Amino acid sequence: MSTRKFSVFSLMVAASMTLALCGSAGAAGKSIKIATQSPLSGDQSVIGVDIKRGAELALEQLSGPLEALGIKAELAPFDDQANPDTGVANAKRIVSDPAILAIVGHYNSGVQIPSSEVYHSSGLVNISPANTNPKVTTRGYLEVNRIVGRDDVQGVVGADFAKSKGVKTVFVVHDKTAYGQGIAEFFKKKAAENGMKVLGFEGTEEKANFDALLSPVVAGNPDLVYFGGMAFQAAVLFKQARERGYEGMFLSDDGFDSSDAAKIGGGTLIAGGGTYYSTVSGPASVYPGTAKFLKDFQAKYNATPQPFAAQAYDCMAISLKAIENAAKAHGNKVPTRKAVAEAVRALKDFKGITGTFTFNKIGDPEKALYFVIQVESADPSKWSENKIVKTLEIAPPQ
Amino acid sequence: MIRFLKRINVYELVRPVGQMVLFSLGSAAFMSAIAISLALALDGTAVGASLMDKYNVSLYTYTMLNLPQVIIDGLTIGFVYAAIALGYTMVYGVLEFINFAHSEIFAVGAFVGVELLIALDGMGILAGASLGMAYAYLILAIILGMMAAGGLAVAVERVAYRPLRGASRLVPLISAIGVSFLLQDVIRLVESLTSGQFNRIMPTFGNFDSRIVFGKIAMGTSKLTLGISVKSIIVIGSAVLMLVGLNYLVNATRVGKAIRAVAQDRPTASLMGINVNRIISLTFLVGGLLGGAAGVLYALKFTRIDPFVGFFPGLKAFTAAVLGGIGNMTGALLGGIVLGMLETFAGSYMGVFTMGAAGSEYKDIFAFSILILVLIFRPQGLMGKHVMQKA
């Protein structure tokens, strides 16, 4: 009995000491969490892990102002496995943790859309570094924001670029996901308007054997093959198309922006008409503000950041700034989730490393950058040196 | 030497090659006839007009000009299916149970082979390898994949099936499904721990990616290149070698006689002094060896593998085995070739024949509908019951 009393007593002492320690750092020991959701395992983990790392780096570097208010911010990384079911299950765990005040996340629109329904139902703010499907914001949720462009614009950028290259015929393939099919449909529509002949429009979930699909593609010998979807499928498709003697041009979307593409496709991406992809996120080095980020990222993780890592950094920065503003408005207390969501929308001209952000009333950035990039080297380690052939700044459609 | 040569049963070497040629030509001719008659029927309709608008050729010309390439593609995947299907059918012939873990044994073979090549590539050996050495490394990878898969198949039989041999027929089936899931996740675990990434990519080396071009055919405004990639030839060639070897083993050797005896009547075979357990292990070993080799060949042909890579080829090979008549080796060969052809024909032509409404994404529905039809009218499969002996 006495030992038990003693242990309770010692626990209390330890707790009060911890409080005192925190107290010395700020006003009182209040801690909050900011979650990330991205694929940390599986085919798309190359990108997903760096989204987490970008957010982690931002939290380390930029949580100073919050700590001055006595609020300690921690990172809570979740693995959505690029799978909608997993994303939603994680989302339920996230909203049930009252300490989580914001979520940076999702690489895949197909995962973000159902997961954000959960965030919306409990008023938790979500800032997306990579989701481009229009539906992400067109639902008009106060909680959902993104700092990148949209597929309905990205498809148009791709089709306009194809026109500028003198493309007359095109074969469109997509991966049957909300993201890939969506972008492919916008591309197809604009391509037809631009006077291109669309020889075919096919969806496929195949990952390995594209022989049958390629028969009508190669037979039509189009000037361009467009793929709406992810690199791990697109690169295999492109490689097999080249092996079957197709010599035209390939064009894909920001899902193609992964060094895995070079690992799979190798020299076949450079041969013939070459390979291009449109994206809402250039290599981190094209943004004027990223020099320090690149250096710090390299120092901390000993790797060059994959696409969207810098965007994740900015999403985290926006979350931290919004929480800080909301806390200040609430007398330096931990703000409510609703207050944070409103604070995100209230930000004006927030200076991040990839741009200056003001959100419109549905959560799109008022101006977004779009790039068309050409694959320059078959060497995966040189992926981030790919050449930007076109840059556009376009406002989202209303 | 001459006595040794005399003992070789030439008939059993020629017969399977003859069968393969016959099945390939037969299914190619049959499928082509269907495709051509469909094309002729649809040429005058809106389908023909839409194709004319896009490709500037009539549907009939389009179908004819694409035929050779489609047949080559169909044969390549067909032989891969046949090599896997033999693993299912051998085990069924001997034990009358379906080894659903065979698809993962295939995947393990693929992973072992690809990991070896990735390791060699990492050491910089592959990049500078001469053509002969490139082939030597590929053969080494195939052999290693075969050994790993064969050993695993034997171990799975010993651990998960043999203790259940007396139980009712459903019990080992459930055990097989369990082993299948277990192996998938073991591959995932091992790959995640060692490489941090469980989708692996076959390194590019040798001349496997290059293409032998037979010629160009003008079609409308575009030109068709007719050719076959080196790796397709390797896949077909190795599959033919393995199938001939297996046929010889089963039909022309003492061991093969023992396998057939066990398949016909296990208790009687054991009374005749055949070690039944050893023969069953041997059956699994042979099935695993074939599956492992097919795995490495699959990775070579299609570049990218993941822990679930076995699922679809396994399912299709099982279908091929059933289509041909499960338990019958010739049937598995026929089923594999027919299924590969069906799938490739459907995938290549359906989009054009339906004006893009049902493209190659529906190829599996088409292939499996044929399976259902065959099973309704011939429940024993195409070759079932024709041949008296099994295995």
Interface residues (C-beta under 8 A of the other chain):
Chain A: S41 G42 D43 S45 V46 K176 K197 L199 G200 F201 E202 G203 T204 E205 E206 K207 A208 N209 D211 A212 L213 S215 P216 V218 A219 G220 N221 F232 V236 K239 Q240 E243 R244 G245 D260 K263 I264 G266 G267 T268
Chain B: K54 Y55 Y62 L65 N66 Q69 V70 D73 T76 I77 S192 Q197 F198 N199 I201 T204 D209 R211 V213 M219 S222 K223 L224 T225 G227 S229 Y298 K301 F302 T303 R304 I305 D306 V309 E343 T344 A346 G347 S348 Y349 G351 V352 G356 G359 S360 E361 K363
